[in-house]
Amino acid sequence: MDQKVMELLANIYQTQTEMRSEVKELRTEHETLALNVAKILNVLEHDVTNKIGAIFDFRELQIDHNQKTRDALERIESKVEVLQLETSNLRRIK
């Protein structure tokens, strides 16, 4: 009976030692994964910040371009109105 108890204790000890080793490996893997996630998060934050900045800059440029286009269109409309008036006056004269 004592021999069986000793064998069981030896098995328990061996299993416990193996589990400690596995837990240590898991901790190491977890730390590595945590570092990798932190690096990826940092890269993503940097990229997203740059992209949002670029989108904002493009938006500002687009707003300026749209305003210039509106101004040019208003000038063209004014010129067309003047030309229409001149044309109608010329038709009346003839």
C-alpha positions, 0 to 999 in steps of 0.5 A: 500500500505504501508503494502505491501511495508513493507511486501516486504521489510521484505521479502527482508530483510529475504532473504538477511539474509538467503543469508548472512548465506548461503554465510558464510557457503559456505565460511567456506566450501570453506576454509575447501576444500582449506585446504583439497586440500592443505593437499592432495597436500602436501601428493602427493608431498611427495609421488611422491618425494619419489617414484621418488627417489626410481625409480632413486635409482633402475635405478642406481642399475639396471645400475650397475647390467647390467654393472656387467652382461656385464663384466661377459659375456665378461669374459665368451666369452673370456674363450669360445674363448680360449677353442675353440682355444684349442679344435681346436688345440687338434683336429689338433694334433690328 
